[in-house]
Amino acid sequence: MVKEIMKNLSLNLLALLLIAFLSSCQKENKGILPYTEAINKYISYENMPVNEQMNHIARLDTVINSLKSEIDENPKNWEAHYFYAMALSDKLNGDSDVLDFQKINASNTRRVSKALEPLINNAELKTAYKHSPQSKMTQIWGNLAVSYVLNGEADSVDYALRSGRKNEGFPVASLEYCRNVLNSLDANAILFVSSPIDLYNFMYLQCEENTRIDVSLVSVDMLMNQWYAKWLNFLPNMTSPTNTNCSDAKLNSIYSVDSTKYKAKNINIGGSSVNVNPQGTNLNNYLYPPFAMIFEIIKHNAVRRPVYFTHSAATYTPGILGINKIIASEGLVFKLLNSANEPILIDKAINNLLNKYKYEELKDAKSQQDIDFKIYYSDYKTAFIQAILFLSKNMPEKEELSALVEKFEEIFPEKTNPRRKDEAGIISQAKEIIKQKEEKTAKK
């Protein structure tokens, strides 16, 4: 009896193995890969240079089909869900590098949006390879908004932006950050931001909340594209245009070669002539097209318009352009000046940090875990640390030092926000200065 049972079990196991083998063969014949292999194939594609990606975009079909097969079999495999949505977005909507706005449409955008929906606020999702689901949602609907403008359908921009927000794109914490930045800028400013996602968050506020529509937005990353440089001159119904003063012929000249040579130049910044010396990214001060365009925009506009950089846009751009010694922090932004003064405009920074900026969404624990928002989060911390360090070294008697330290500890409590060694040292030094000042006052 036992032998018979064991025999039946063995046969059943053999049958199951055979079914699994046949199923695997069937998948292989259909080009279905194991989902981990499909993910690695996607990451390999993402790490290719842009020109190579355009030649290998067909491989996304295999990735998409393989991950969809895995999701059908294991609906709660959130890693597969995540990479499926990322690959589908790249295929149908374009990522930040390979964009063809003429091919982006509402139907495909809704399809990608639906793939992202199960991942929004999903506590079980542990994967975030490149973007959070919320920021990816921002990107796909922002791309659609831009495509409407480029295709002469500017009236549909509101539909794209509002749909993105309805589907949890344009996260409230990111919008709070962008609102803080915009509301602290001087009138008629030009603001250089970094990625398309940054640009779309700022654009949402301008288009849907009518916030600071006098400000012109320029994405440093998107200046890789000649069409974007041309587009900046008009931007219908999107944001205030940025006059690049570049004819089509000049744009063709800049973008037709790997880099453009600039010798030291005098630029009129706010009415004063300033000598700048672009450092370039290779020999002889040659600038790659995006940086050449930034230089042209500044050269033409800085005489009458204030120019700012967000922290991420200021990471490397000013150094390449040779203007890093004439920018100063005002908190969350750096302002282009007409002379080399202090590295921080302290009174403006203090007013922004203590009076103008709002921090309600910043304090939200969920926002702090967002892979994309962590960049903004770091900008806030850096802005406070810069101001506290400057006051401690140069103006220790200034009463705002205590207020800044108190606000910093309220927003970034040490218990939940471990500090780097340098941050801890700066805060400790400031507290000691405040303590000595209080003791000195008490003795009087």
C-alpha positions as CSV (number, residue, x, y, z in Angstrom):
1,M,0.0,0.0,0.0
2,V,2.8,2.4,1.0
3,K,4.7,1.5,-2.1
4,E,1.6,2.2,-4.3
5,I,1.2,5.6,-2.6
6,M,4.8,6.5,-3.1
7,K,4.6,5.4,-6.7
8,N,1.6,7.6,-7.3
9,L,3.3,10.6,-5.6
10,S,6.4,10.1,-7.8
11,L,4.2,10.0,-10.9
12,N,2.4,13.1,-9.8
13,L,5.6,14.9,-9.1
14,L,7.0,13.9,-12.4
15,A,3.9,15.2,-14.1
16,L,4.1,18.5,-12.3
17,L,7.8,18.8,-13.3
18,L,6.9,18.0,-16.9
19,I,4.1,20.6,-17.0
20,A,6.5,23.2,-15.5
21,F,9.1,22.3,-18.1
22,L,6.7,22.5,-21.0
23,S,5.4,25.8,-19.6
24,S,8.9,27.1,-19.4
25,C,9.6,26.0,-23.0
26,Q,6.4,27.7,-24.2
27,K,7.4,30.9,-22.5
28,E,10.9,30.7,-24.0
29,N,9.4,30.2,-27.4
30,K,7.4,33.4,-26.9
31,G,10.5,35.3,-25.7
32,I,9.4,35.3,-22.1
33,L,12.4,35.6,-19.7
34,P,12.5,34.8,-16.0
35,Y,11.5,38.1,-14.3
36,T,14.9,38.7,-12.6
37,E,16.6,38.3,-16.0
38,A,14.1,40.7,-17.5
39,I,14.8,43.3,-14.8
40,N,18.6,43.0,-15.5
41,K,17.9,43.4,-19.2
42,Y,16.0,46.6,-18.4
43,I,18.7,48.0,-16.1
44,S,21.3,47.2,-18.8
45,Y,19.2,49.2,-21.3
46,E,18.9,52.1,-18.9
47,N,22.7,52.2,-18.4
48,M,23.4,52.5,-22.1
49,P,24.4,55.9,-23.6
50,V,21.4,57.7,-25.1
51,N,22.4,57.1,-28.7
52,E,22.6,53.4,-28.1
53,Q,19.3,53.3,-26.3
54,M,17.6,54.6,-29.4
55,N,19.0,51.6,-31.3
56,H,18.0,49.0,-28.7
57,I,14.5,50.3,-27.6
58,A,13.0,47.1,-29.1
59,R,14.4,45.1,-26.3
60,L,11.9,46.8,-24.0
61,D,9.2,44.6,-25.7
62,T,10.8,41.4,-24.2
63,V,11.2,43.1,-20.8
64,I,7.6,44.2,-20.8
65,N,6.1,40.9,-21.9
66,S,8.3,39.0,-19.5
67,L,7.3,41.1,-16.5
68,K,3.6,41.1,-17.5
69,S,3.8,37.3,-17.5
70,E,5.3,37.3,-14.0
71,I,2.6,39.7,-12.8
72,D,-0.1,37.5,-14.2
73,E,1.3,34.5,-12.3
74,N,2.3,36.4,-9.1
75,P,0.1,39.5,-8.8
76,K,1.8,40.6,-5.6
77,N,5.3,40.6,-7.0
78,W,5.8,44.3,-6.5
79,E,9.3,44.3,-7.9
80,A,8.0,43.0,-11.2
81,H,5.1,45.6,-11.1
82,Y,7.7,48.4,-10.6
83,F,10.0,47.4,-13.4
84,Y,7.1,46.6,-15.7
85,A,5.8,50.2,-15.1
86,M,9.2,51.7,-15.7
87,A,9.8,49.8,-18.9
88,L,6.3,50.5,-20.2
89,S,6.8,54.2,-19.5
90,D,10.1,54.2,-21.4
91,K,8.5,52.4,-24.3
92,L,5.2,54.4,-24.6
93,N,6.0,57.8,-23.0
94,G,9.8,58.2,-22.9
95,D,12.1,58.5,-20.0
96,S,14.2,61.6,-19.2
97,D,16.8,60.8,-21.8
98,V,15.0,59.4,-24.9
99,L,12.0,61.6,-25.6
100,D,9.9,61.8,-28.7
101,F,7.1,64.2,-27.7
102,Q,5.4,63.9,-31.1
103,K,4.6,60.2,-30.3
104,I,3.3,60.7,-26.8
105,N,-0.5,60.5,-26.5
106,A,-3.2,60.4,-23.9
107,S,-4.1,56.7,-24.5
108,N,-0.5,55.4,-23.9
109,T,-0.1,57.8,-21.0
110,R,-3.2,56.4,-19.3
111,R,-1.9,52.9,-19.9
112,V,1.4,53.7,-18.1
113,S,-0.5,55.5,-15.4
114,K,-2.7,52.4,-14.8
115,A,0.5,50.3,-14.4
116,L,1.8,52.7,-11.8
117,E,-1.4,52.9,-9.8
118,P,-0.8,49.7,-7.7
119,L,2.6,51.0,-6.6
120,I,1.4,54.4,-5.3
121,N,1.7,54.5,-1.5
122,N,2.3,50.7,-1.5
123,A,4.0,49.9,1.8
124,E,5.1,46.5,0.5
125,L,7.1,48.1,-2.4
126,K,10.8,48.0,-1.5
127,T,12.2,48.7,-5.0
128,A,13.0,52.2,-6.2
129,Y,15.6,51.8,-8.9
130,K,15.5,55.2,-10.5
131,H,12.3,57.1,-9.6
132,S,9.5,56.7,-7.1
133,P,6.1,55.8,-8.6
134,Q,4.8,59.3,-7.7
135,S,7.6,61.1,-9.5
136,K,7.3,58.7,-12.5
137,M,3.6,59.6,-12.5
138,T,4.7,63.3,-12.6
139,Q,7.0,62.6,-15.5
140,I,4.5,60.8,-17.8
141,W,1.7,63.3,-17.4
142,G,4.2,66.2,-17.6
143,N,5.5,64.7,-20.8
144,L,2.0,64.6,-22.1
145,A,1.4,68.3,-21.2
146,V,4.5,69.2,-23.2
147,S,3.5,67.1,-26.2
148,Y,0.1,68.9,-26.3
149,V,2.0,72.2,-26.6
150,L,4.3,71.0,-29.2
151,N,1.4,69.5,-31.2
152,G,-0.5,72.8,-31.1
153,E,-3.0,71.5,-28.5
154,A,-2.2,73.9,-25.6
155,D,-5.8,73.9,-24.4
156,S,-5.3,70.2,-23.3
157,V,-2.4,71.1,-21.0
158,D,-4.7,71.4,-18.0
159,Y,-6.1,68.0,-18.6
160,A,-2.6,66.4,-18.5
161,L,-1.5,68.2,-15.4
162,R,-4.7,67.7,-13.4
163,S,-4.8,64.0,-14.4
164,G,-1.3,63.6,-13.2
165,R,-2.2,65.2,-9.8
166,K,-5.4,63.1,-9.5
167,N,-3.3,60.0,-10.0
168,E,-0.8,61.0,-7.2
169,G,1.8,62.6,-9.4
170,F,3.1,66.0,-8.5
171,P,3.5,65.0,-4.8
172,V,2.4,67.6,-2.3
173,A,5.8,67.7,-0.6
174,S,7.5,68.4,-3.9
175,L,5.0,71.1,-4.7
176,E,5.6,72.7,-1.3
177,Y,9.3,72.8,-2.0
178,C,8.8,74.4,-5.5
179,R,6.3,76.8,-4.0
180,N,8.9,77.9,-1.4
181,V,11.4,78.4,-4.1
182,L,9.2,80.4,-6.5
183,N,7.8,82.6,-3.7
184,S,11.3,83.6,-2.6
185,L,12.6,84.8,-6.0
186,D,12.8,88.4,-7.2
187,A,10.3,89.6,-9.8
188,N,10.8,88.5,-13.4
189,A,13.4,85.9,-12.5
190,I,14.9,83.1,-14.6
191,L,15.3,79.9,-12.6
192,F,17.5,77.0,-13.8
193,V,16.3,73.7,-12.5
194,S,17.8,70.2,-13.1
195,S,15.6,67.4,-14.5
196,P,12.3,67.3,-16.4
197,I,10.6,66.1,-13.2
198,D,11.8,69.3,-11.4
199,L,10.6,71.3,-14.3
200,Y,7.1,69.7,-14.3
201,N,6.6,70.2,-10.6
202,F,7.3,74.0,-11.0
203,M,5.2,74.2,-14.1
204,Y,2.3,72.6,-12.3
205,L,2.2,75.5,-9.8
206,Q,2.4,78.1,-12.6
207,C,-0.2,76.5,-14.8
208,E,-2.7,75.2,-12.2
209,E,-2.2,77.6,-9.2
210,N,-1.1,80.7,-11.2
211,T,1.9,80.9,-8.9
212,R,4.7,83.2,-10.0
213,I,4.0,83.1,-13.7
214,D,6.5,85.9,-14.1
215,V,9.3,83.4,-13.5
216,S,10.9,81.6,-16.5
217,L,11.9,78.0,-15.9
218,V,14.8,76.3,-17.7
219,S,15.7,72.6,-17.3
220,V,19.4,72.1,-17.5
221,D,19.0,68.4,-18.4
222,M,16.4,69.1,-21.2
223,L,18.8,71.5,-22.9
224,M,20.4,68.4,-24.3
225,N,17.7,68.7,-26.9
226,Q,17.8,71.5,-29.6
227,W,14.0,71.6,-29.8
228,Y,13.9,72.5,-26.2
229,A,16.3,75.4,-26.6
230,K,14.1,76.7,-29.4
231,W,11.0,76.1,-27.5
232,L,12.2,78.3,-24.6
233,N,11.5,81.3,-26.8
234,F,7.8,80.9,-26.8
235,L,6.4,78.3,-24.4
236,P,2.7,79.1,-25.2
237,N,0.3,78.8,-22.2
238,M,2.9,77.0,-20.1
239,T,5.3,79.4,-18.4
240,S,6.9,82.7,-19.0
241,P,9.2,82.5,-22.1
242,T,13.0,82.8,-21.9
243,N,14.5,84.8,-24.7
244,T,17.6,82.9,-25.7
245,N,18.5,85.5,-28.4
246,C,19.5,82.6,-30.5
247,S,18.3,82.4,-34.1
248,D,17.7,79.0,-35.7
249,A,21.0,79.3,-37.4
250,K,22.8,80.0,-34.1
251,L,21.1,77.0,-32.5
252,N,22.1,74.8,-35.5
253,S,25.6,76.0,-35.0
254,I,25.7,75.2,-31.2
255,Y,24.0,71.8,-31.6
256,S,25.8,70.7,-34.7
257,V,29.1,70.2,-33.0
258,D,30.2,68.5,-29.8
259,S,31.1,71.7,-28.1
260,T,31.5,75.4,-28.6
261,K,34.5,77.5,-27.7
262,Y,34.1,80.5,-25.5
263,K,37.0,82.8,-24.4
264,A,36.8,84.9,-21.3
265,K,33.8,87.3,-21.8
266,N,32.4,90.4,-20.2
267,I,28.7,89.8,-19.2
268,N,26.4,92.5,-18.1
269,I,24.8,91.3,-14.9
270,G,22.3,93.7,-13.3
271,G,23.8,96.7,-15.0
272,S,27.5,95.9,-14.2
273,S,30.1,94.4,-16.5
274,V,31.5,91.2,-15.1
275,N,34.4,89.2,-16.5
276,V,33.7,85.4,-16.6
277,N,35.9,82.7,-17.9
278,P,34.0,79.5,-18.8
279,Q,36.0,76.4,-17.7
280,G,34.3,74.0,-20.0
281,T,34.4,70.2,-19.7
282,N,37.4,69.6,-21.9
283,L,40.4,71.5,-23.2
284,N,40.4,75.2,-24.3
285,N,37.2,76.2,-22.5
286,Y,34.9,74.3,-24.9
287,L,31.3,74.0,-23.6
288,Y,29.0,71.2,-24.6
289,P,25.7,72.3,-26.2
290,P,23.6,72.4,-23.0
291,F,26.2,74.6,-21.2
292,A,26.7,76.8,-24.2
293,M,22.9,77.4,-24.2
294,I,23.0,78.3,-20.5
295,F,25.8,80.7,-21.2
296,E,23.8,82.3,-24.0
297,I,20.7,82.6,-21.9
298,I,22.6,84.3,-19.0
299,K,24.6,86.5,-21.4
300,H,21.4,87.9,-23.0
301,N,19.1,88.1,-20.0
302,A,21.2,88.9,-16.9
303,V,21.4,92.6,-17.7
304,R,17.8,93.0,-16.8
305,R,16.6,89.8,-15.2
306,P,17.7,88.1,-11.9
307,V,19.1,84.6,-12.5
308,Y,18.9,81.8,-10.0
309,F,19.9,78.1,-9.8
310,T,18.3,75.4,-7.6
311,H,20.7,73.4,-5.5
312,S,20.7,70.5,-8.0
313,A,21.2,72.8,-11.0
314,A,24.1,74.5,-9.2
315,T,25.9,71.3,-8.4
316,Y,28.2,71.6,-11.4
317,T,26.8,74.2,-13.9
318,P,28.3,77.4,-12.3
319,G,31.8,75.8,-12.1
320,I,31.7,74.8,-15.8
321,L,30.5,78.3,-16.8
322,G,33.1,80.1,-14.6
323,I,30.5,81.9,-12.5
324,N,30.8,79.8,-9.3
325,K,32.4,82.7,-7.5
326,I,29.6,85.1,-8.3
327,I,26.7,83.1,-7.0
328,A,25.4,83.2,-3.5
329,S,22.9,81.2,-1.5
330,E,19.5,82.6,-0.6
331,G,18.4,79.4,1.1
332,L,17.0,76.9,-1.5
333,V,18.5,78.7,-4.4
334,F,21.7,80.4,-5.6
335,K,21.5,83.9,-7.1
336,L,23.8,85.2,-9.8
337,L,25.5,88.4,-8.7
338,N,27.6,91.1,-10.4
339,S,30.5,90.8,-8.0
340,A,32.2,88.3,-5.7
341,N,30.6,88.9,-2.3
342,E,29.9,86.4,0.5
343,P,28.9,82.9,-0.4
344,I,25.5,83.5,1.2
345,L,23.2,86.5,1.2
346,I,22.5,86.0,4.8
347,D,19.6,88.4,5.5
348,K,17.7,87.0,2.5
349,A,18.5,83.5,3.5
350,I,17.3,84.0,7.1
351,N,14.1,85.6,6.0
352,N,13.4,82.8,3.6
353,L,14.2,80.0,6.1
354,L,12.3,81.6,9.0
355,N,9.5,83.5,7.4
356,K,8.8,82.6,3.8
357,Y,9.3,78.9,3.5
358,K,6.6,76.4,4.7
359,Y,7.5,73.0,6.1
360,E,4.3,71.2,6.7
361,E,4.7,68.5,4.0
362,L,8.5,68.3,4.6
363,K,7.8,67.0,8.1
364,D,5.7,64.1,6.7
365,A,7.6,60.8,7.3
366,K,6.3,59.4,4.0
367,S,7.8,62.2,2.0
368,Q,11.1,61.7,3.6
369,Q,11.2,58.1,2.3
370,D,10.5,59.1,-1.3
371,I,13.7,58.5,-3.3
372,D,13.1,61.6,-5.4
373,F,12.1,63.9,-2.6
374,K,15.3,63.1,-0.7
375,I,17.1,65.5,-3.0
376,Y,14.8,68.3,-2.0
377,Y,15.0,67.2,1.6
378,S,18.8,67.5,1.4
379,D,18.5,71.0,-0.1
380,Y,16.5,72.1,3.0
381,K,19.1,70.7,5.4
382,T,22.0,72.2,3.4
383,A,20.3,75.6,3.4
384,F,19.9,75.7,7.2
385,I,23.5,74.4,7.8
386,Q,25.0,77.0,5.4
387,A,23.1,79.8,7.2
388,I,24.0,78.5,10.7
389,L,27.6,78.0,9.9
390,F,27.9,81.5,8.3
391,L,26.3,83.2,11.4
392,S,28.5,81.2,13.8
393,K,31.7,82.3,12.0
394,N,30.8,85.8,11.0
395,M,27.9,87.1,13.0
396,P,27.8,85.2,16.3
397,E,25.9,88.0,18.0
398,K,23.0,87.9,15.5
399,E,19.9,86.9,17.4
400,E,18.6,84.9,14.4
401,L,21.2,82.2,15.1
402,S,19.2,80.8,17.9
403,A,16.0,80.9,15.8
404,L,17.7,79.0,13.0
405,V,19.0,76.3,15.3
406,E,15.6,75.9,16.9
407,K,13.8,75.7,13.6
408,F,16.4,73.2,12.3
409,E,15.9,70.9,15.3
410,E,12.2,71.2,15.0
411,I,12.2,70.1,11.3
412,F,15.1,67.7,11.5
413,P,15.0,66.1,15.0
414,E,18.2,64.1,15.7
415,K,16.2,61.1,16.9
416,T,14.7,60.5,13.4
417,N,17.2,62.3,11.3
418,P,20.8,61.1,12.1
419,R,23.3,63.9,11.4
420,R,26.5,63.6,9.5
421,K,29.6,64.4,11.6
422,D,30.1,67.8,10.0
423,E,26.4,68.7,10.5
424,A,26.5,67.6,14.2
425,G,29.7,69.7,14.7
426,I,28.1,72.9,13.2
427,I,25.0,72.6,15.3
428,S,27.0,71.8,18.4
429,Q,29.2,74.9,17.8
430,A,26.2,77.1,17.2
431,K,24.6,75.9,20.5
432,E,27.8,76.7,22.4
433,I,27.8,80.2,21.0
434,I,24.2,80.7,21.9
435,K,24.8,79.3,25.4
436,Q,27.8,81.7,26.0
437,K,25.7,84.6,24.7
438,E,22.9,83.7,27.1
439,E,25.3,83.4,30.1
440,K,26.9,86.7,29.2
441,T,23.4,88.4,29.0
442,A,22.4,86.9,32.4
443,K,25.5,88.3,34.1
444,K,24.6,91.9,33.1
